[in-house]
Amino acid sequence: MPVSNSTFQEFRTSASPADVLRRAKEFFPGRNSLYAAFLEKEGPTFATFRGQGGEEIAIAAQPKDGATLVTGSSYLFDMQVTRFFATLPQAAS
């Protein structure tokens, strides 16, 4: 099954992978209760969150070409992933 642009998103940031994951762990639980998602699993390069109805958000961050490549995936919380990306500093072009 192909992944749509809204369910899988990428963003390049100047923040370190550890900083991206720290920010994600602050951002997703602090949302309006309808869109809040809470940390479920984490590792050195990823964090997954579980929200209303069991919806999952997956965030991964890894160094790539002098920046950090952040990927986010969620079926229903795609707008929240987009909003999270907007809080990150963009990588220099």
N, C-alpha and C positions, 0 to 999 in steps of 0.2 A: 504494500500500500504506500503510495507516495506521501511524503510529509508536506503539508501546506506551509506557506510562508508565515501564516499566523501561529501555527503550533510550534515551529522551530525558528528561532531568531538568533542572529549573531550581532555582536558589537565589539569594536576595538576600543580599548581604553588605555590611558597612561597609568592607571592604578595597578598595583601589584595583584597577582592572583589571590594572595592571602587577604588583602584589603577588600577585594571584590566580594569574597565569601563572607567576610566580617560584616560588610555593608548589607549583604543579602539577609543575613541572620537578624539584622536590626530592622530592615525594611518590611519584609513579608509578615511577621507577627504583628507589626504596628499598624496595619491597615484597618480600615473600617471592618467591623466584625463580620460582615457578609463576605469580604474578600481577604480576610486574614488567613494566613497559612503558617503552620508551625513546623519547626525543624523535625525531620524524621530520621534522616541519615546524613552523615557527612564524612568526608575524607579530605586529603590534602588538596585535591583539585575539584571537588564537587560538593554540593549540598542539595538535598531534596527536602521538600516541604509538603505537608498534607493540609488541604483546606476543606471547606464545606463540601459535603457529599463525597468525601474521599478523594477529591481532585488533587492531583500531584503537580508540583512545579519542580523542575530540575534545572539547576544552574551549575555550569562548569566553567572554570577559568584556567587558562594555561598560557605561558609565555609563547609568543610567536612574532617573529620579525620585528623585534624591538618594542613590542607592545604586549598587551594581554588580550587574547581572544576570549570573549565571554559568550557562551551559548546558553540559551534558555529555551525550555520546552514546557508547554502546558496546553492542554486541549481547551479548557474553559477559561483559564486565567491569563490568556495571552495579553490582554490590555495591561494587567499588573506587571507582567514581564517587561513590556514596552516602557511602562512608567519607571520601573527599576532602572532600566538601561539609561533613561534620561537623567538619573541622578549621578551617573558616573561621568568623570571627565573624559572627553574624547581624546583618542590618541592623535598625535601629530601626523599629518598626511605624508 
